[in-house]
Amino acid sequence: MATFHHPAKIFLHFARKPLSRNVLSESQRRLLSFTYPRFNNCHIGDNKNNKKLKNVFQANSNRTVRKQKTKEDLARERFEEQLKSPNRFVRWGAIARSEKFSKGMTKYMIGAYVIFLIYGLFFTKKLFAKDKELERLMKKQEEGKANEYEMLRVKELRGKLRRRDELKLEEYKKMKEEGIENFDNIHVQNFDQNKLNEQILPARDTTNFYQGKASEYDKAINMEEKVILLGKRRKWLMKHCHGDVLEVSCGTGRNIKYLDMSRINSITFLDSSENMMEITHKKFREKFPKYKKAAFVVGKAEKLVDLAEKGKPSQEKDKKNNKIKYDTIVEAFGLCSHEDPVRALNNFGKLLKPDGRIILLEHGRGQYDFVNKMLDNRAEKRLNTWGCRWNLDLGEVLDDSDLEVVEENRTHLGTTWCIVAKRKGDAKKKGELGFVEKYLQSSIRKRMESFEKSNRPESEESLEPVSPTNKS
Ligand SMILES: C[S@@+](CC[C@H](N)C(=O)[O-])C[C@H]1O[C@@H](n2cnc3c(N)ncnc32)[C@H](O)[C@@H]1O
């Protein structure tokens, strides 16, 4: 850019340029009007004014005029100084404000936005395709026509693969690579961890063990629970209790202090050990001496349905079946000491009201191999000390039962399982639906279907069956 120290130079500069460019900039105009107020608003292309200007410039040619710095000039100077500043933060700040930088950034922003849009489109398409596949396979499953591969694929699409499922799917994928497409009548070998891993010890009746352990149980376990902050998890478990509640394997009643009786209509405690149950009874009566609707049952979870049929009607009975039914069934660290955990879970399902939930706080195999190795190596010692199988794959137990997991959270490297389950076939509650299920899936489906419809060629549309009443 040319710099002008003298008005005459400004004039000559503009006079040489074509008419369209001969318009004074604001700062130049201000400079002229400051020096020669008469020529305020004059246009350089104007001949009459040019003459006058020439005369004035000649008359004043010996006088030097210093340009007054405007706010903009000062700001520009400061900006240029900042661009050369030795302080890198000041320098970067100036660069970030520069025109060149913002133009460059705009280009990058537009590029990033386009990439984001394309990615979003692919993601949505993929999601839609997965949704359609899941819908098709679920329908097949409901009709009882799905083969093992398809059932595993349903699990994979829902993101619920267990270790044994992953191993099975790998086998199916190998077969696919070999060109096999139809997996009807094909069953790959079983990869059940609970059956094949010799370090997961066989289930046993632990009644006698806990009969002997009862008196020292609380004292012995207190420290371990404090170290791993288990109180928080027990609180989580018991906050679900409402309506008619059943606590299975209540042990020494370690969850009683977390009970909120204002939400509970009745409560039943069950344990196979009488000595453990006595401690529960004592703790409950100390805390709630006047509460009437409480029952304390000594028995096994595997025989729960028979016990419920014989039970006194202190709880609400299902009018049709004359069976006691519960809104909430909770269990803490019980499955690992049951003789038949799958059977116990199936019994929970049978005693649940349609809207009811089973809440489990359990320990089992973790999410990492090194953890599982540790659990496996000490499995026998644990069984002898605490009567439980802490390396059990609880995912497999749950999958083998008639229940459906609606929430699964794992802590302590995956060894503590926090589970909310319902009966298969019962509807999920609003709060149990995931973000995608709740907001995206149905709207994506609707949009994609209407998009597909609008893109379908007319000839294809006319292939749709026409009912006789529609015929014109
Ligand atoms: C590890 S203790 C857990 C006790 C308690 N829930 C807690 O969180 O501290 C396991 C409990 O399950 C009980 N138990 C074991 N097998 C059972 C069965 N088949 N049916 C009912 N209770 C059982 C034992 O008597 C024992 O009290």
The ligand as an SDF file (V2000), in Angstrom:
LIG
                    3D

 27 29  0  0  0  0  0  0  0  0999 V2000
  -22.0080  -64.9580   50.5940 C   0  0  0  0  0  0  0  0  0  0  0  0
  -23.3900  -65.0580   51.5940 S   0  0  0  0  0  0  0  0  0  0  0  0
  -24.1830  -63.4950   51.2070 C   0  0  0  0  0  0  0  0  0  0  0  0
  -25.0430  -63.0120   52.3140 C   0  0  0  0  0  0  0  0  0  0  0  0
  -25.6760  -61.6630   52.1230 C   0  0  0  0  0  0  0  0  0  0  0  0
  -26.5610  -61.5950   51.0160 N   0  0  0  0  0  0  0  0  0  0  0  0
  -24.6670  -60.5450   52.0270 C   0  0  0  0  0  0  0  0  0  0  0  0
  -24.7280  -59.7950   51.0870 O   0  0  0  0  0  0  0  0  0  0  0  0
  -23.8400  -60.4460   52.9110 O   0  0  0  0  0  0  0  0  0  0  0  0
  -24.3780  -66.2080   50.7480 C   0  0  0  0  0  0  0  0  0  0  0  0
  -25.6820  -66.5180   51.4380 C   0  0  0  0  0  0  0  0  0  0  0  0
  -26.4710  -67.3210   50.5720 O   0  0  0  0  0  0  0  0  0  0  0  0
  -27.1200  -68.3130   51.3140 C   0  0  0  0  0  0  0  0  0  0  0  0
  -27.4000  -69.4240   50.3890 N   0  0  0  0  0  0  0  0  0  0  0  0
  -26.5530  -70.2850   49.8500 C   0  0  0  0  0  0  0  0  0  0  0  0
  -27.1830  -71.1200   49.0440 N   0  0  0  0  0  0  0  0  0  0  0  0
  -28.4830  -70.7780   49.0670 C   0  0  0  0  0  0  0  0  0  0  0  0
  -29.6310  -71.2610   48.4210 C   0  0  0  0  0  0  0  0  0  0  0  0
  -29.5720  -72.2530   47.5810 N   0  0  0  0  0  0  0  0  0  0  0  0
  -30.8060  -70.6610   48.6600 N   0  0  0  0  0  0  0  0  0  0  0  0
  -30.8800  -69.6400   49.5220 C   0  0  0  0  0  0  0  0  0  0  0  0
  -29.8240  -69.1270   50.1540 N   0  0  0  0  0  0  0  0  0  0  0  0
  -28.6310  -69.6890   49.9350 C   0  0  0  0  0  0  0  0  0  0  0  0
  -26.1280  -68.6610   52.3880 C   0  0  0  0  0  0  0  0  0  0  0  0
  -26.7290  -69.2690   53.4760 O   0  0  0  0  0  0  0  0  0  0  0  0
  -25.5460  -67.3130   52.7050 C   0  0  0  0  0  0  0  0  0  0  0  0
  -26.2500  -66.6910   53.7250 O   0  0  0  0  0  0  0  0  0  0  0  0
  1  2  1  0
  2  3  1  0
  2 10  1  0
  3  4  1  0
  4  5  1  0
  5  6  1  0
  5  7  1  0
  7  8  2  0
  7  9  1  0
 10 11  1  0
 11 12  1  0
 11 26  1  0
 12 13  1  0
 13 14  1  0
 13 24  1  0
 14 15  1  0
 14 23  1  0
 15 16  2  0
 16 17  1  0
 17 18  1  0
 17 23  2  0
 18 19  1  0
 18 20  2  0
 20 21  1  0
 21 22  2  0
 22 23  1  0
 24 25  1  0
 24 26  1  0
 26 27  1  0
M  CHG  2   2   1   9  -1
M  END
$$$$
